Amino acid sequence: MGRAQAQRAMAPGPGYPLHLRDLVDDYLAALRFAREPATAGLEEAMRYSLLAGGKRIRPVLALATATAVGRDPREVLPLAAALELIHTFSLIHDDLPAIDDDDVRRGRPTSHKRFGEDVAILAGDGLYAEAFKLVLREQRGEPANVLAAIAELADATGVNGMVGGEYIDVRALAGMRGVGLRRLHRLKTGRLIGAAVECVLLLAETPAPARPHFRAFAAELGVLFQIIDDILDVTGTDAELGKPRGSDERHGKLTYVSRYGLRRARRLAAESHGRARTELARAGAGRTDELEQIADFVYTRTA
């Protein structure tokens, strides 16, 4: 399967806010990282993974949230881009032999297969650091609000968020020590998705009555994303996914499908999607149509 074929298979359909994804892609393409000529190869590795395409769900979610609370989505592009830098960092490290040991991502060799494990690790580290520099230098807003957003982003991606969830996953602790499957993925996947919404709420000083509903929407969206991911790992094809299917099964990971079966997992996804849409309706905010489109896309996606 060629890269172009994989990208076509993974492309979002017309129900997705493609105009927001285009804003994100253009912003990301303009980013440069290396000032020292000797580190040009590291920048190449960083951009190789960052610009490999994809749905850009997290940054698009941030832009759509800005619209929903009455802000111009372009105002939060630095934050949105930082979310994608962090997401790309997580993908590079997840693909490493020490974790998921995947050779293909988005229809082409993963970072460590293309550049070697040492450079791939550094590329991920570089993206994570550059994400915070980007927000600190480029994101406009009241200083206290920007700092609050940065603190949320750091917490969502650290020990009490994405990295902590990954630790629980690689150590197979889900189902033990009181850590349920929903809690695992609330940390591993949901916190960064939630941060895409929460950080914008903090920047925009969103009125208090709407915040709990936006947060509940984001929490359900994170759960929904993971359930569908688990389903696709079983039902999808290599061409659709842009990577070999069955990775979770090969690693013996606890998933919604292995725990509940395919039929129940699909029912759980439908329930989560319904709750996400209900919370959006309760938010009583302005234009939530783009957020609704994202929720519907996550529910119906095939890659």
N, C-alpha and C positions, 0 to 999 in steps of 0.2 A: 504493500500500500504506500503510495507516494504522499508527500506532505500535503500537496494541494487537495488530494482526495480526502485526507483526514480532516483538513480544515473545513471543507464543504460539509462533511458529515457532522461536524461539531458546531456549525454555525447556527446561531439562534434564528428562529423563524420571525415572521412579520409581526407577531404579537409582543415582541420584546422591544423595549425602547432603544432601538439601534442608534438613534441620534445621540443619545447619551454615551453609548459605547464608543461612537466615533470621536466624541470630545475627549474621552479618556485615551483612546489610541493615539490621537494627534499629540496630546500632552506628553504621553510616555515616550513617543518617538523623538521628541525634542530634548529629552533629558540626557545630560552627559555627566560623567562621574569622575573621570581621571584627569587631574591636573599634572601629575607627574608622568612624563612620557614612558617611563619604565613600567608603569602599571596599565598601559593600554591593553595588554592581553587580558587583564582582570576585567576591565570594562567590557571587552568583547564578550567574555563569558557571562557577565551580568546581563547584557543586552540580548544575548542569544536566548536566554530563558524568558526574560521580561517581555520581549517582542515576538514571542512565538505564537501569539494569537490567543484565542479563548473568548469566553463570554464576558469577562470582566464584571462578574456579578457583584462583587463587593464595592468597587468604585462606582458602578452604575447605581447601586443601592444608595450610596451616599448622595449622589447627584439627585436622584429621585426624591430622597428625603428632604433635601434642600427645597425642591419645588413644592413639596407638600406643606412645608412650613412657611411658604411665601418668600423664599430667597432665590436669587438667580443661581442656578447650579454651577455656573462658571466660578462663582465666589469660593467654592469649596474644592476646586480641582486639585490644589496641592495636597489636601487631606485625602482626597479620593485616590490620587496617584500613589500616595504613601501606603494606602491599604493594599494596592496591587503589588507594590514592591515587597511588602511583608508576605503577602500570599505567595509570591514567586519564590521568596526565600524558603518558605515552608515546603513548597513542592520540590525544590532542589534537594533539600535535606531529607525529605521523605523518600525520595528515589534512591538514596545512597544504599550501597550493599549492606551497611549496618542496620538499616531500618527496613524498607520495603524491597530493596534490591530490584528496581525496575529499570529496564533498558530503553524503554520508549515512552515519550510523553508528547502529546499533541502531534502524533504522527512522525516524530523524528527522534534521534538519539537523545537520551537524557543528558544533563550537563556533565555528569561524571563519565559517561561513555564518550562524550565529545572532547572534554578537556582534561579528564583525569579526576580522581577523587579529591586530590589536594586542592586543585583550582576550584572545583565545584563547591567545596566547603567554604572556601574564601569568598566565592561569588555570592553565596547565600548570606554570609556574614556581612559582606559589603552592602547588599541590598537592604538588610535590616537597619544598618547604621544610617544609610542614605535616606531611608524613609523618615526618620526622625529629624534629620537635618533639613529635609524638604519642608516639613511642617513648620519647624521653628523659623526658617528663613523666609518662606514664601506665603504661608497661610495668613490671610488678613483677618482681623477681628480684635475684639477687646482682649488685651494681654491675659487677663485672668481666665477668659473663656478658652483661649488657645492653649494655655497651660492645662486647664481642666481636660480638654480634649486629648492632649498628649499623654496625660496621666492615665486616662481611660484606655488609650491605645496601648500603652506599655503594659498595663495590668491585663488587658484582654489577650495579649500575646505572650505573657510570661508564665511563671510557675503556676499561677492561679487561673490560667487561661489555656491558650493553644499549646504551649510547650508542656505544661503540666498534663494536659489531656493526652498528648503524644506519649508522655512517659507512662501513664496508666495503660495506654494501648500496647506499647512495646513490651511492657512487663506483664501483660495479660492479667491486670488487676481488676478488670471489669467483672462484676458479679461477686467480687470478694471485698472484704473490708467496708461493706456498705456502699460501694460504688456501683450504681446501676448503669445500664446501657445508656439511658437518656442523659444521665449526669456526665458520663464519659464524653459523649458527643456535644453536650452543652459546652464543655471546656475545649475539646479538640477542634471542633468546627464552628460551634455556635457563637463563641465569644467574639471572634473576628467579624463574623457576619453581624452580630449585635453591635459591635463597635462602629460599623459603617453607618448605623442609624444613630446610636447614642452620641457619637462625637459631633455629628451635625446638630443634634438637639442642644448640646452644650454650647457650640459656637453661636447658634442662632437664638439662644435664650428662649427656647420654646415655652409657651405658657404651661404651667404645672398640670392643669387638668388633662392635657393631651399626652403628656409624657408616658404615663403608665401603659397606655394603649399602644403607643409606638414601640415601647420596649417589649411588651408582650407579643406584638406582631413580629419583631425581630427574633425573639426567642423561638417562636413557633417556626419561623422561616428557617432558622438554623437546624432545628430538628427535622423539618421536612426535607431540607437539602440532603442531610445524611441518610435518611431512610431511602430516598430515591437513589442516592449513590450506591447504597447496599443492594438495592434491587437491580440496578443497571450492571453491577459487577457480576451478577448471575445471568441476567437476561440479555445484556447488550452484546454487540459484536466488537471485534478489535477495530474495525473500520469506523464504527460509530463512536467508540470511546477514545480513539487515538492512542490506545495503549492495550496491552494484552488483558483480556478479561480474566476474572477468577483470581485476582491477586489476593483478596481477603481469604479465600478458601485455601490457597497455597500456604499462607502464613498462619492458618488456624485461628483467625481473628473472630472474636464474638461480634456478630452483626445483627441487624434487625431481622435479616432473612434466616440466619443460622439459629437465632433465638426463637423466633415466632413463626417461621415458615413464610413462603412467598405470599400466600393469600392474606394472612394476617398483616404482614408488612405493608401490603398495598392498602389495606383498610386503615392502618395507622397513619399512612401518608394522607389519605383522604380526610381523616379527622383533623390532622395537623393543618392541612391546607384550609379547611373550613374555619378552624379557630383563628388562623392568621388573617383571613378575610374579615372575620367578625371583629377582630381587634382594630383593624383599619377603619371599619365603619364607625366604631365607637370613638375613634380619635377625634372625630368631628372637625378635622382639619380641612384645608382647602383642596388642592388638586392631589388626590391620592391615586389617580388612574395609573400612573407609571409604577407606583408601588404594587398596585393590583396586578399589573402586567408581569412584574417580576415574580410575584407569588405564583401566578398561573403558569409561567414558564418553568419555574423550578419544579412544580408539580407534574408537568407534562413532558419535561425534557427527556431526550433519548441519548444524551451524551454528557 
